[in-house]
Amino acid sequence: MHTQREDTSPWYRQFWPWFIISIPALTIVAAMITITIAVKTDDGLVVDDYYKEGLAINEDKQRGRKAAALEISAELSLDENGMIQAQLPEKVAALPFLMLTLTHPGDASKDLELPLANVGNALFTSKDPLDGTGINWHVVITPPDTDWKLSGRWRPDAMSSIQIAPST
């Protein structure tokens, strides 16, 4: 004869009810964490007015073509003090300064916009040393009137200097 064992402990002392309850509870916690992350973080790569951005891309290409037509290029380097130097052709020697924009590849808050002062012989240099030499910067050089532009990529710790030619 076989006797059946009866479980007399209350439900809250059993494993399976708590396991089954934990699945929806953990789902709610995960949803709350996801909502918190979505609300608190910045969608920096999303552009509000994509149409105007598209038009600006066409304008940028025209400025690159203008630099090619003027045969303007630059050699970008760091000196021994970490100052950025840009050597350009003599035809831009009359400009008082150039604007150098260094765009961080993943964090817009780390983007830099630096004026490069003309120190003579079409050599332009920054006033402050560059922080972040281990970053693969997107580099844009423009004159004060933004008539033309040069752009390229530069990681200062990997390449001491780069030649930036106009993009067409």
C-alpha positions in Angstrom: 0.0 0.0 0.0 1.2 3.4 -1.0 0.5 6.4 1.2 0.4 9.8 -0.4 2.3 12.6 1.3 0.4 15.8 1.9 2.2 19.1 1.8 0.9 21.3 4.7 3.2 24.3 4.4 1.6 27.6 3.3 1.9 28.8 -0.3 4.3 31.6 0.5 6.9 29.1 1.7 6.9 27.2 -1.6 9.5 27.9 -4.3 7.2 27.8 -7.5 4.8 30.6 -6.6 7.7 33.0 -6.0 9.4 31.9 -9.2 6.3 32.5 -11.2 5.7 35.9 -9.5 9.3 37.0 -10.1 9.0 36.8 -13.9 6.5 39.7 -14.3 8.1 41.6 -11.4 11.5 41.5 -13.1 9.9 42.5 -16.4 8.4 45.6 -14.7 11.8 46.5 -13.1 13.6 46.1 -16.5 10.9 48.3 -18.1 11.4 51.0 -15.5 15.1 51.0 -16.0 14.7 51.2 -19.8 12.3 54.1 -19.5 14.7 55.9 -17.1 17.6 55.5 -19.5 15.5 56.7 -22.5 14.3 59.8 -20.7 17.6 60.8 -19.1 20.0 60.3 -22.0 20.5 62.6 -24.9 19.8 61.5 -28.5 22.7 63.6 -29.8 22.9 62.0 -33.2 19.2 62.6 -34.0 18.6 65.8 -36.0 15.4 67.7 -35.6 15.4 69.3 -39.1 16.8 66.6 -41.3 15.8 68.5 -44.5 18.0 71.6 -43.6 20.8 69.2 -42.7 20.5 67.6 -46.1 20.8 71.0 -47.8 23.8 71.9 -45.7 25.6 68.7 -46.9 25.2 70.0 -50.5 26.6 73.4 -49.4 29.6 71.6 -47.7 30.4 69.8 -50.9 30.4 73.1 -52.8 32.8 74.6 -50.3 35.1 71.5 -50.8 35.0 72.0 -54.5 35.9 75.6 -54.1 39.0 74.6 -52.0 39.9 72.2 -54.8 39.5 74.9 -57.4 41.7 77.3 -55.4 44.2 74.4 -54.9 44.2 74.9 -51.1 45.4 72.1 -48.9 46.9 71.9 -45.4 49.4 70.0 -43.4 48.1 69.6 -39.9 50.5 68.7 -37.0 51.2 69.1 -33.3 54.3 70.9 -32.2 56.4 69.8 -29.2 54.1 71.7 -26.8 50.9 70.1 -28.2 49.9 73.2 -30.1 48.1 72.5 -33.4 49.8 73.9 -36.5 48.4 74.1 -40.0 50.7 74.9 -42.9 48.7 76.2 -45.9 49.8 77.6 -49.3 50.9 81.2 -49.7 47.6 82.2 -51.3 45.9 82.2 -47.9 48.8 84.0 -46.1 46.7 87.2 -45.9 44.0 85.6 -43.7 44.2 86.7 -40.0 43.0 83.3 -38.7 41.4 80.0 -39.7 38.7 78.1 -37.8 39.5 74.5 -36.9 36.6 72.3 -35.9 37.5 69.0 -34.2 34.4 66.7 -34.1 34.4 63.8 -31.6 33.3 60.6 -33.3 30.8 59.7 -30.6 30.2 62.5 -28.1 29.1 65.9 -29.4 29.8 67.4 -26.0 33.6 66.9 -26.6 33.6 68.7 -30.0 36.1 71.6 -30.2 36.1 74.7 -32.2 39.5 76.5 -32.2 40.8 79.6 -33.9 44.2 79.1 -35.6 46.1 82.4 -35.6 48.3 83.4 -38.5 51.9 83.6 -37.3 53.4 84.3 -40.7 54.3 82.4 -43.9 50.8 80.9 -44.1 51.5 79.0 -40.8 48.5 79.0 -38.5 48.7 77.8 -34.9 46.4 77.3 -31.8 46.8 79.1 -28.5 46.1 76.1 -26.3 47.5 72.6 -26.5 45.2 69.8 -27.8 43.6 67.5 -25.2 42.5 64.2 -26.5 45.3 63.1 -28.8 44.0 59.5 -28.7 40.8 60.4 -30.4 40.1 59.8 -34.1 38.9 63.4 -34.8 36.9 64.6 -37.8 38.8 67.7 -38.8 37.4 70.7 -40.7 39.4 73.9 -41.6 37.6 77.0 -42.8 38.5 80.6 -43.4 36.6 83.3 -41.5 34.1 83.8 -44.3 33.6 80.0 -44.6 34.0 80.4 -48.4 35.9 77.0 -48.7 36.7 74.1 -46.4 39.1 71.3 -45.9 38.1 68.2 -44.1 39.7 64.9 -43.0 40.3 62.5 -40.2 43.2 62.8 -37.7 44.3 60.8 -34.7 47.3 62.9 -33.4 48.8 60.1 -31.3 49.0 57.7 -34.3 50.0 60.3 -37.0 52.2 63.2 -36.0 51.0 65.1 -39.1 48.5 64.7 -41.9 47.9 66.2 -45.3 44.4 67.4 -45.8 43.3 67.8 -49.3 40.0 69.3 -50.4 37.1 66.8 -50.8 35.2 67.1 -54.1 
